[in-house]
Structure formats: C-alpha cells, structure tokens
Amino acid sequence: MAEMVTYLPISSPFIRFAGRYVDEAFGVAAGYNFFVFEAMLVPFEIVACNVIIHFWSDIVPAGGIIAICIVSYAVINLFAVKWYGESEFWLALGKMLLIIGLIIYTFIAMLGGNPLHDRFGFRYWKNPGSFTELWYEGSTGRFVGFLQCLIQASFTIAGPDYVSMAAGEAENPRKVLPRAYKAVFYRLTAFFVLGSLCVGILVPYDDPELTAAFKTGKPGAAASPYVVSMNRLRIKVLPHIVNAMVLGSAFSAGNSYMYCASRSLFGLALEGKAPRIFRTCTKNGVPIYCVALVLLLSLLSFLQVSNDSAVVLGWFVNLVRLNVSAHRPGSSTDANCDQVTASQLINFSVMSYTYIKFKRALEAQGIDRNTLPYKAWWQPYSAWYALVGTFIMTFVGGYSVFLPGFWDIPTFLFSYTMIGVFPILFFGWKFYKKTKWLKPEEVDLRKDMDELEEYERNYVPRQPR
C-alpha cells in the first residue's frame, strides 16, 4: 500500500487503483465492499460507546449518548482532514497511553507489585496452561481452539487502509505518508504481540469472572482480561480508568470508520461508479453528501433505544463484532461468536492483487522501482503471501457452521454474504460496462500525475507548530 499510494497519493487510493491497474469492475466491487463494511461499523461503534458508558450507570439515556456521538462525528468530519487528523492524533495518543500503561501494569503486577503481593509471573502458562480444548477433546480440540484464535487475530490487520484514505487530502503526501505507514506497521506489530503476551500472563483462560462476563455480555471493559485481573488482585481504581480510555478508543474507531466510508464513496463517485452528487465538496474539500449519507446510516444505532429491536441489533452487532478489536486496546471480543464478516479480508486480498498488477505494470513500462518515493520489502513475495493468507482466511472465518450440530443460518449469512456479493458486483459491472481485464502494458500509470507534480513544484513547507 505504501509503495502504490506514495507513488500516486489520491483520494480513496486502493479502491481506484483496483479499477486502474486490474479491471474497472474489480474497483467497483472493491469500492462497494469497503464502503458497506466501513459504513456499517459506524453505528456499531456508537452503540459500543453507549454500552461502555453503562459500565458505570444504567441511568444515562441511550438516545442522548447516541445523539451526542453522531453530532460529534458530523462536526469532526465536516472540517476536512485538518480536524479529522487533529482529533485522531489525540485519540490515538490516548490509545497508545492505554496499551503502554497496561503493559507496564502487567510487568509490575506479575512481579508482585499488587495489593496481594502475589508474584505469579508465568504461573498461568503452566496451570491451567496455554492451550485449552474447544468443542472437541484431545489434539483436535486444541487445534480448533488455536484456529478460533487465528480467525479473530486475522481481523487485526486493519490500519494501513485508513492511512491510505487520507492520502488525497494530506499535506506533502509523498514525504509524510512513508513515515505514517512505517509508524502504523511497527506500532501495530509491537502492541498486538505485547498485548497478547500480557493477557496470557495476567489471567488463566478458565477464570470464572472472565467466563461469566462473556456469557452474560457485561458492559464496557467488564469482559477485559486486564480488568478481570485487576479484580482478581483487588485493585479498585484502575478498572474505571481502563473503561474511560476504552471509551475514547471506541469513539476514535467510529470516527475513523466515518471518514473512510465517506471517502470510499467519494472515490467511487470520482471514477463514475457512484451518482455524481457524491462528488460535491465544500470549499474545504469535504465530500459533504458522502458524509451526510454515512451519518444517515449511523442513525441505525438508535435501534438500541427500542427493546423490540434487540434481535435486529444483535444480528447487526454480530455482523461486525470481531472487526473492532484492533481499535480498542483493553477491550475484548466474544470468543464464542462465529459471526465474522469477510469484508476486511476481501479488502486486503484486493490490495495484495492490485499491488501485484501494479508491479507488473512498472516492469512492463520500464519504470525502476528504486525511483519511487517508497519501495516495499521482498516483493512480489510479500504480496503473494498476503494474497494467499487473506484469501484463505476469508473462507475459514465461518467454518464452524459446517461442523456437526453448529449449523446456523444467520451465522452462515454473516460469514459468507460478502463472498457471494463481491463476484456479483464484479461480473454485473463487467457485463454492464463491457470492461476489460488490463494487461501490464495497458495500465495508465500517468493518470493524475501531472497535477501531483505541479503540486510538488509549488509546495512551500510550513514550519510545524
């Protein structure tokens, strides 16, 4: 992504690149898949904010919290990337402080710096152990348990796509974006690995409170392994601090989804794949009608106000439940939930294949990759590895419905609907528009390049504040 986007930083890049480097129909399918995925996550995060707040009290009206979130997203996203970036900077800082704090807490607590003075160290790696059986006994059960963890972990790849969506509105993008990509890569890698390590140190998998929190769906951070460990060690104040910072993380995630959903629709409109009205921008460059549509879809979060809509909301939450863990350190996902969506993995499969076609086009047209603003590592092997891995995990995500006694129609639909919709979008647009699968020498690598080069010639760096 970094190599393609820094070469040509435009709005909604990976969606538009899919159409330019592979096939116009491929870009259409990728664009609508990404838009639906991102837009549906906005109301989920708003509901999540409401649930997290109810960690403290049930008195606060749900409708008021939901309305405040929607208005806040509208204000932030109607002031271009300047305000979006500023808000995300501080919200991301809160998430970093949260995970760093939890890592430090783990180190101190495991060495005996807790009210019980229990120096437990790596005790839970031996008793009850690191692996447990799931659904089956013996090695089959342990493998299924590992596979279930792998499925949940596969959805934490989100991040680089959000950096890319701001490329068309970023200042001096060819200089700042490579640093942004590197920061995301190293940060996600370090924090996810260390976070997983901490969870395994702090709480045994068979802890009664943790198990009960999942089964009863306790609000906020109540099901967080960190909070459970704090309760085990009789630490009183920290659970509330963790919940408050998880609230900021949930709000930040919804803010990102709002931005990405609106920009993906804007990108489709610019390429003629969505109604022209969605090309309309304010004087600050904000696609106002795209933002408005996503805000309208976010009104689905008001379903939570009515008890009669509990079933509908439950299905809606299950549709996106496992895709938000990457944005809320300290929170936890439902380990028993199989209703995972394949949209995110489809997105990364599209990105990987688009890059493979991009690299072939560079080679066919005699463009040296060493001259690019950023050069990716170990290509094309990394891209093929990513493509194969994400493609396989797309189909594995809902495998449990095919096990004896586990068949469930909603689970099957939530897991595999987009796998069926994507080819329908692709072939439908291909037959309707008679699009062509592009050969490497036919790819237009110069489109929009003149405007970018003019921008770079006239760009005057400003002193940072």
N, C-alpha and C positions, 0 to 999 in steps of 0.2 A: 504494500500500500504506500509506504513512504517513497519508494522509487517512482511509482506512477504519479502520485499526487504532487510531489515536488517538481517533477518534470513539467506537469501542466496543472497548476492549482486552480480548479474551477469549482463552482457550487455543485453539490451532490456528485462528487467525482466518480466513485466506484460504480454508481448506477449508470452514469453517462458513458464511462469508459467501456462498460459491458456492451453497450449498444454500438460504440465506435470501433472497438477492437475485435469483437466477436460477431455479433449479429444484432440488428436493431431490435428484433423480437426478444433476444436474450436480455437486453437492457430493460425492456418493458416489464418482463416477468420479474427481473431482479428488483426493479423500482417499486412495483406494487407490493411485492412480498415484503420489502423493507418498510414501506410506508404503513401497511396494515399492522405489522409487528410493532413498530415504534408507537403508532397512534394508540393501539390498544393497551400499551404499557402505561400511558399517562394516567388514565382513570384508576388503574391498579395501584399506582404509587400514591395517588390521592387517598384512596381507601386505606392504604398502608399507613399513611400519616395519621389518619383518624384512629386506626387500631392502636398505633404506637402511643398516641396521646392517652388512650383509655387504659394504658398501663398504670396511670396514676388515679384516674377518676372516671366513673361512668356518667357523671352529671353533665359534662360538656356535650352540647348538642352536636350530633354528627353533621347535620346540614350546615351549621355555621363553620365548622372546620373545613368541610369540603369547599364551601364558597370562598373562604379565605385563600385556600390553596389555588383555586382556579384563577382568582383575581391576581394573585401574586405571580403566577406563571404568565398571565396576559401582560402584566406590566413589564416583567423582565424580558419577555420575548418580542415585545414591540419596540425595543430600543436597539435593534441590531446587535452585532456580535460584541460591540463595546460593552454593553451592560450584561449581556449573557456571559461573556468571558470574565467580567469583573465578579459577578455573582458566583460563577463556578470556581473561580480562584479561591474565594474564601470558604465556600462549601467543601471544596476538595481539600483545603488545608485542614478543615475540621475532621474529615475522614482520615487524613494522614495522622493527625494527632491522636485520633481514637485508636487506630491499629497499632501505632507505636506505643501508646500508653498500655494497651492490652498485652503487647509483647513484653514490656518491662514488668507489668504486673505478674505475668506468668513466671518470669525469671525469679522475681523476689519471692512469690508465694511458694514455688516448688523447693526453694532453699530454706523454707521455714519462717520467712518473714510474714507471718499471718497470725491472727488472734489465737489460733490453736497451737501455734509453734510446731506445726506438723511438717517435717522435712520429707515430703513424699517423693520428690524427684521424679523418676520414671516408673514409679510403682505400678501405674495402671497399664503399662506396656506388658507387664508380666501377669498381673491379676486385675481384671479378668483376661487381659491380653489385647493384642492389636486387632485381631480379626474375629468376627463373630459369624455364625451361620445365619442365612436368610432364606426362609421358606423351605429349605431342604437341609438334611443332615450331612455331615462329613465334608469332603473336599468340594462337592457340588454346591453345597450351601455357602461355603466360604468364597467360592468363585462368584456366585451370584451376588453376594454381599459386596465384593470388590467391584463387580460390574455396575452395581447400582451407584456406588460412589463415583465411578468413572463417568457415568452418564450425567450425574449432577455437576461434576467438575468440568465437563465439556462445555458447559454453558458460561463458564467464567472467562471465555476468550474475548468477550466484548471489551471495547476500549479504542483500538485503532480506528474503527469505523466512525466513532464520534469525533476524533481529532480530524478526520478527513472531511467531515461535513462542514467544518468552519473554514476550509481552505479558500473558498471564493471570497470570503469577507475578512480574512486575516491580513494584517499589515506586513508587507515584505515577506510573503509566504515561503519563498524558496530558501530563506535564511532561517526563519523561526520554526518551520514545520519539522525539519530533520531533528532538531533538539526536542521538540514536543513528542515525536514518535519514540525517540530513544528513552525519554523520561517515562512514558507510559509503559514501554516494554520492561524496563528494569524495575519500575515500581510494582507493576502487577506481579511479575515473577517473584520478587523478594517477599512482598506482603502476603501473597497467597500461600507460598511454601511455608513461610514462618508462621502464618496464621493457622494453617493446618497442623503444623507441629505443636503449636500451643494448645489447640483444642484436644489433641491426643494426650498431652501431658496433664491437663487440668481435670478432666472428667472421664470416668470409665463409661463405656458405651451402655452399660446396664444400670446407670444411675436412675433411681426411681423417680426423682423430680424431673429429670430430663425426659424420660419416657412418658410421664404423665402430662408434661407440658405440650408434647407433640400430639398426644391423643385428644386432649381437651382444647387444643388451639388457643392457649393462653396469649393475651395481647402483648404487643411490643417485644421487648427483649427478654420476656419471661422464659422463652424457649432457647435463649442463647446459652451455649456451653459456658461462656465466661460468667454470665450472671448466675447460672446454676452452681458454678464453682465458688463464687463469692458467697452464695447462701450456704454451701457446704462448710465454708471456712468462717461463717458468721461475720461477714463484712457487711456493714449496714448501708453506707452512703454510696459506694461505687455503683451498684446496680442502677440507681437513678441517673447518675452521670452517663453511664453507658447508654441508657434508654434515650436520654436527651440528645446525645450525639448520633445515635442511630436514626432519630427523627430528622436531624439535619441531613443525614445521608439519604434517607428516603425522599426528602424534598429535592435534594440535588439530582437524584436519579430521574425523578419526574420532570425536572427542568431540562435535563439532557434529552429525554425522550421527546418532549415538546419541540425542542429546537430541531432535532434530527428528523422527526416526522414532517414538520413543515418544510424543511429544506429538501427532503427527498421528493415531496410533491412538487416543489418549485423546480427541481431539476427535471422532472418528467414533463412539466409544462414547457420549459425552455426547449426541450427536444421535440415538442409537438406530440407528446404521448398523454397529455392531460389537457383539459379545457384551457383556452387562452387566458381566461380571467385569473388563473392562478399565477400568471407571470407578473401581475400588477404588484409594484413595490412602492413603499413610501419613499420620501426624499432621503431617508437614511439607508435605503436598500433592503428594507424588511419586506418579504412577500406577505403582505397583510392578509390576503384572503386564504392563503395556506395556513397561516397561524390561526385565523378565525375558524377554519374547518376543524383543526385539531382541538381547539378549545370547545367547539360544539360536541365533538366526540367525547371529550373529557367529562361532559355532563352525565355520561353513563355512571359516573361514580355516585350520583345521587340515588342509584338503586339501593344503596346501603341504608338509606333513610327508612325504606319500607320493609317491614318484616316479611311481607308477602313475596318479596323478590329475592329471598335468601337463596333459593335454589338456583335462580338465574345468576346471581352474583357468585355463588360457589363455583359454577361452571366457568364463569369469566375469570375468576381468580386462578382456578386450576390451569387455565389456558396459558397463563404467563408466570405461574408461581416460581418456577425454577430458574427463570432468566434474570432475576433481580439480585441474586446473592452477590454478584460481582460488585454491586454498588453500595452494599450495606455491611461493612465490616462490623462484627459483633452481633449481627442478626443470624438467623438460621432458617433453613428451608425445611420443608416437611419431608422427612426421609421415606415416608410411606406413600408419597404422591408420585404416581406414574404419568400424570397428565402433563407431559412436557411438549412444548412446541418445537418443531424442526426449523422454524423460520430463521433463527440466528445461525444455525449450522449451514443452512442453504445459502445465506448471505456470504459466509466465509468460503464456501465452495465456489460461489460465483467469483469472488475476489481472486481466489487462487487461480482459477482457469483463465480469468481475464488477464492476469499478470503473465501467464504462460504465452498467451497470444500476443501480448504487448512486447515481450522479449523477442519472440519470433519476428515480429514486425520490425523491431530495431535492427536485428541482424539482417533481414532481407533488404532493408533500405539503407544499410551501411552506416548506421548511427552507432558510434562507440559508446558503450555504457559507462566508460570511465569519464566521459564528458558530462554526465548527468549530475545534477545537484546532490543526489544521494544514490549510492549503489548498494543494493541489498546483498546479504550474505548468501553464499553457497547456492546460487541459482543455476539451473532451474530446479535443483533437487529439493530445496526447501518448499518451493511452490507445489511440487508434485506430492511431497509428504503431507502438506497441509490439505491439498485437494482430496487425497485418498482418505486421510484421517477424518476430516469433516463429513465427507460423503458417507462413509461407513457409519459414523455416529448418528447421522441424520435418520437412518433406518433402525438403529439399535435402540433409540430413545424410548420407544413404547413397546419393546419386545415382550414385556411381562403379560400383555393381554393375550398372547398366544400360548401361555403356559396353562396346563390343565387347571380349571377352576378359577382362572383370573380374567376371563373374558368380560369386558365391559364396553358397551357401545360409546358412551361419552369419552372414555379414556382413549379408545381407538381413534375417534374423530379428532380429538385434541392433539394426538400424537402424529397423525398422518394426513390431516386435511391439506396442509400446505404442500406436502409432497405430491398430492394429486392436483392441486390448484396451479402450481408452478408450470408444469408442462402444458396445462390447458391454456394459460396465459401466453406461453411461448408459441405454441402451434397456432393458436387462434390469431394472434397478431401476425404471425408469419404468413398464414394463408390469406389473411385480410389485406395485408400491405404488400404481399409478394416480396418479402425481404430476402437478402442474400447473406449466406454464411461467408464472411470475408476471408480472403487469402492474405497471408502476411504482407505481400507487396501491394495489396489494395487498401490497406489501412491508412487513413489520413492522420498522420502524426503532427501535422502543422496547423490543424484547425484551432482557432483561438490563440495561436502562438504569437501572432503579430501584436495583439492587444497586450499580452503579457510582457513582451519585450519592450513595448512603448512605456508601459507602467514602470518597468525596472529602470529605463533610461531617465525617466522624470522623477523617480522616487528620491526624496530627500529624507535621510534618517532624522528622527526626532530624539532629543535627549530623554531617556526614561525618567519618570518621576521618582 
